[in-house]
């Protein structure tokens, strides 16, 4: 390899982010703005368009992927038309605060459709291309509850636990292919979703319980995702990485 070749910049990557209109997905996209071009999926079209504009201002090309991850038929058709993807960050999801006896099967299925089934369909589509190119990064935004469980959120915790098992298994399966598969598992984050469900008193009690004495920020998660994509190499795989301020 010549000195000129050694100094060549890496080819830009194509990055698919689901849940990009959310606080964490948007933070991840901004953290990777200098790494490649984007396919962005999200439920809030206005926020998605605003994020795309910001990324384009930073020099990245963007494509909006407006499929509903809970719509099985539409998703299967949309997945078939995905471009080659180098980095997939599955940040889509939603909570369900409900006792198990009050959890309707429709709600259970919707959780697993978005958190697990959609990711399976996307991964199944993009992995062969990653294998041919000898490079891929697949990252799930999971949750602390997927590891330790959560009373009153059993369906959500079960979906996140399924993500974690998928990550550990798929990471082993693809380890020789130059593809890494990892999850980032946040604890309590300072996001609009948490703000909607906690009173000021409950928020204060939660912060007291966290050794770092604060809620996490979306950027705390995005920083780990950036590391996994840009710096970690191909030996760190099949891991669920806690980002929780020491709170278990």
N, C-alpha and C positions, 0 to 999 in steps of 0.2 A: 504494500500500500504506500503510495507516495505521500509526501508531506501535504500536498494540496488535498488529496483525498481524505487524509486524517483530519483535516480542519473543516471539511464539509459539514454543514449543519445537518442534523437528522431530518428525515422527511417528515412533514407535518402529519399528524395522526387525525383520524376521524373519531370523534368522541360522542357516544350516545348517552344522554342523561335522561332518565325517567324521573318524573317529579321535579322537573327543573323550575317550575313556577313556585315551588315551596321555598321556605327559608333555607333549608339545608341544600337542596338541589341547586338553588341559585348561587349560594356561596361556593359550592363545588365548581360550578361553571366559571365563576369569576377567578377562582384559584387556578384554573387550567387554561385561562384565556390565551396564554402565550404558547400553548403546546400543540394546538391543532384547530381543526374546524369542528362544528357541532351539529348534531341532530338533537333537538330539544323536544321533550314530551312533557306536557303538564296540563292541568285542568283549568287553570286561570289564563285565558287567552291574552288578556291585557298585560299581566305580569310577564308572561312568556315573551310577548312582543317587545316589551321594555328591556328584558334581559338580552334578547337577540340584538337589539340596537346597541346596547352597551358592548357586547362582544364584538360586533362588527366595527365599532369605533376603535377597539383594541387591535383590529386587523384580522379577526377570525371570520370565516364564512359560516353562516348558520342556515339551518333548515328546520322548520317547525314540523313536528310529527304529532298531529292532533288526535291520534287514536285514543279511544277510551280503553284503558287496560282491563276494565271489568267486562267489556263487551267481547265475549269469546269469539264470535264469528268475525267481527270487524278486526279484531287483533290478529287473528290468523291470516287474514287477507293482507293486512298492513305489514306484518312481519316478512311476508314473502317478497315485499318490495323494498326492504331495507338495503341501503348501500353497504359496501364492506365497512365493517366497524373494527377499530383497533382497541378502543377503550370503552367499556360499558360500565356505567355507574347506575345502579338501581336504587334510586332515592325516593321512588314513589311509595305512597302508603298513607294510611289513616288509622287513628286509634278507634277502639270501641270500649267504652266504659260501661260494662254491663255484667251483672251476675250471670253465671252459666245457665241457670234455670230460665232466665229472661232473654237469652241469646237465641234469636231466631235462626233457623238453618240458612235463610237467605243472606243474613248478615255474615254468618260464618263463611259461607261460600264466597261472598264478595271480598272479604278479607284475604282469603287464600287465592282468589283470582288475581288480585292486585299485587300482593306481596310475594307470591310464590309461582303461580301458574304462568303469569305474564313473563316473569323472568326466565322460567324454563323454556317457553316458546322462543324468546329472543336469543337466549344462549344457544339453543339447538340450531338456530339459523346462522349465527355469526361465528360459532367455533370452527367449523371447517375452513373458513377463510383465514382465521387466525392461525390455524395449524399450517396451512400452506405458506403463510408469510413468516412463520416461526416467531410470532410476537402477539401477545394479547394481554390485556389487563381487565379483569372482571371484578368489580367491587360492589358489595351490597352495603347499604346503610341499614343496619339491623337495629337492635336495641338491647339494653341491659336486661330487659324483661325476657328476652329470648333465652337468656342464660339462667337467671335466678327465678323467673316466674313472677306473676303479679296477681294477687287476689283482686277480683273485680274486673280483670282484663285478661281472662284466661284465653279467649279466642285470639286476641292480639298477640299475647305471649306465645301461643302455639304457632302462629304464623311466623313470628320472628325466630322461634326455635327451629322451625322447618328451614328457614333461610340459612341458619347457622349450620345445620346438618348438610344442606346442599353445598355450601361453601367448602366445608371440610372434605366432603366426598369428591366434589368436582375438582378441587385443588389437587388432590392426589391423582385423580384420573388424568389431568392435563399437565402434570409437573414436568414431563419430559418434552413438552411441546413449545417451551418458551412462553407459556401462558400462565399467569398467576391468577389465583382466585382467593379473595380475602373479603372479610366483612369488617366494618367499623361499627361498633356497638355503643352508641351514646347512652349516657344516663339522662338526667333531666336537663333539657335545653331551654334557653330563654327565647322561645319562639311564640308567634301569635297563637298557635295551637295550645301550648301550655298555659298561656295567659288567659285564654277563654275558659279554662277548666279549673283554675285555682283562684281562690280568694286571696287577698293580701295577707291574711293571717296564715293560710295554708302555704303560701309562697315563702313566708318568713320561716315557718317551721321546717320546710324542706331545705332551705338554705342552711339552717342550723345543723341539719343532719349530714350535709355534704362536707367532708374534710377540707376541701378547697374553699369552702364557705362562699360559694357562688354557683349560680346556674351556668351550665356550659353555653357557649355561643356557637352558632352555625359554623363560624370560621374555625373553631376548634376541630370540628369534624372535617371540614374542607382541607385543613392543613395536613391531616393524616392521609386523606385521599390523594392529595398532591404528592406526598412522599411515596405512597405506594405506586403511583403512576410514573413518577419521574426519577426517583432516586433509589428505590428499594431493590432493583434488580429482579432476577427470576428465582431466587432461592427462598424468599419470604412468601410463602403460599400456604393455603389451607388454614388460615388463622382468623380468629375472631378477636379483634383488637378493641379493648374497652377504652372509652373516652368518657370518664365519669367523675373526675375530680376525687377519686378514691372512695366513691360511694357504692356500696354493694347491698 
